[in-house]
Amino acid sequence: MISEKLKKGTLLISEPSIIGDLSFNRSVILLADHNNDGSVGFIINKPLDYSIHDLIPEVNSNFTVYNGGPVEQDNLYFIHNVPELIPNSIEISNGIFWGGDFETTKNLINNNEIKKHNIRFFLGYSGWESNQLENEMLASSWIVIKNNHGNKILKKSVSDFWKEKIIELGGDYLIWSNAPENPILN
């Protein structure tokens, strides 16, 4: 089911049928880029047991780090909604920006000028080569929806975000909203 066109700034909701895939089961991905060469996105609802301080001790913050996806999990990425503070950011859409000057970002966090609702950090990203995501769409792996939250998506609670989106889809998806993550536990 494709409800929106694939483009940067949209959300990819994993189909309930993606079971057993540790990266993408019950994932909500913000598509950060989509073009003829491929696609890049970040899983926005899979927090890890790390804070930014755990990974970069000179950052005096306990901001949670998220699993951005299975690609380059040894690299740190970030999205934010404060481009006026972070130079060299790239706009994804709706006031959400990707990356920028990291030294400036560290200083802003340490000076308490960037709050938790302004930024989200990720280890790794989700990536698809040319036509791979389109093929996964044809195989009914993903549902594409508009990001109605805009840059306020960084404030959203992640614990039930996938379930919330499945309920919004309604119809046949409603039965999945209360199913256990692992059907064997049903």
N, C-alpha and C positions, 0 to 999 in steps of 0.2 A: 504494500500500500504506500504509494508516494502521494503525500498531500501537499508538499511544498517542493519547489525546485531546489536542487542542490546548489548552494551558493554560500559563500563565507558569511558567518553570522547566524546561520540556521542551526537548529539542534537536531542531532541524530539520536533517536531513542531506539535502544536495542529491542528487537522483537522478543517476545517471551520465549520463542522457540530457541533462542541462543542459550542453551543450557550446557554447563560444563566448561564454557570458555571463561577462564579465570579473569581475563582482562575485560571482556565485553559483556558478560552476563549482567543484566540490569543496569547497563551504563547509559548515561546521558552525556553526549559529546557536543561541545561547542565547536562547530566547524570554523577554524581560523583562516583557512585558505582553501580555495577550490578553483582549479583551472585545468587546462588541457594536459598539463604535466602530472597532475595528481591532486591529492588533498591532504590537509593537515588539520588535526583537531586535538582537543584536550578533553579527557574524561573529567567532568566537573563534579561528580558525585561519589568519588572513591578516595576518601581520606586515608592517608598512611599513618603509621604510628611515629611520625617524625615531625618536629617543628623546624622552621627555617634555621633556628639557632643550633639545632643538632647537626645540621649539614654545613652551616657557615657560622662558626662560633662568634665572629665579629659582628653578627647581626643580633642585637639584643631584643629578640621578639620570640614569642611562642606561636606565631602564625603557623597553622597546620600546612603541611605539604601533602599534595594529592598525587595519586597515580595518574599521570596524564595519558598513559598508554604504553604499549609494549616496545616502542621504538626508542632507542637511545636512553634507556633508563638511568644511565650514569650522568645525564645532563639535566640541569635545572632550567626550567622555563617559567615565565610568569605572564599573566594577563592582569589588566588593571583598568580603572576608570578615572585616572588622574593624569592625562597627557600634558596638562599644563605644568605639572611638577616633574615629569620624567621625560627628558629629551630623547629624541630618536625612536619614539614609539610608533608602531604601525597600527592604524585603525583597522579593526576587524569589521565592526558595524555597530550601530546603535550606541555609540559612546564607549565601546569596549575596545581596549588597545592591547597589543601584544608586544612584550619586551620593551627595550629602551636601555638607557645608560644604567648599568647595574651599580656602579659606584655611587651615583647620585641616589639611586633607589635605596641602597644600604644606609646612606646618611639620613635620608628622609625617614626611614623606619626607625633608626636609632634616635632621631630627634622627635619621634612621636608625631610626625607630620603626615604619615600614611597610616591609616587604620586598617583593621582586619577586613572591613567591608569594601576597601578600595583595591585590594590586590589578592591574587590567589597564585600560589606556587605549585609547580608540577615537576615530578621526576618523570622524564620521558614524554612522549607524545604518541598520538595515533596517526599513522600515515598510510596512504594508499597511493600506488602508482597509477599512471594514466589508465582510466576506465575500470580500475579495480573496484572502486566504491560503487560505480554504476552497476557493475555485475553483481555486487553484493545486494544492491537494491532490488535487482531483478530476481535474486534468490530469496527475497523477503527476509533479509537479515536486519534491515533498518527501516525506521519510519522517520521521515523528515518533517519537522514542524518549525514554525516561525518562533523565534525567541521573543515572546511577548513581555519578557521581564526587562529587556534592554540592558543597560549597564547595572541595573539593580540585581541582576542574576548573581552577582558576587555576594549579596546579602542572603540569598536563599539557603535554607537549611538543606543539607544534603541527605539526611537520613532517609527520607521518604520521597525524594525528588523523582525517582523513576516511577514509583507507585502513583504519585500525583499525576504525572504525565499520562500514564496508562489509563487512569480513571477519566482524565479529560478526553481521551480518545473514545471512551464509551464502547457501546456495542459488544462485540465478541471479546474485547480486551478486558472488560470488567471482571470476568472470572479469574483473570491472572493477577488482579490487584491484591488479592489476599492469599494467593498460593505461596507456599514456602519457596525460598530461593533454590533449594535443592528438593526436587519432587520426591525423592526417596524418603524424605522426612515427612511427607504428607500422611 
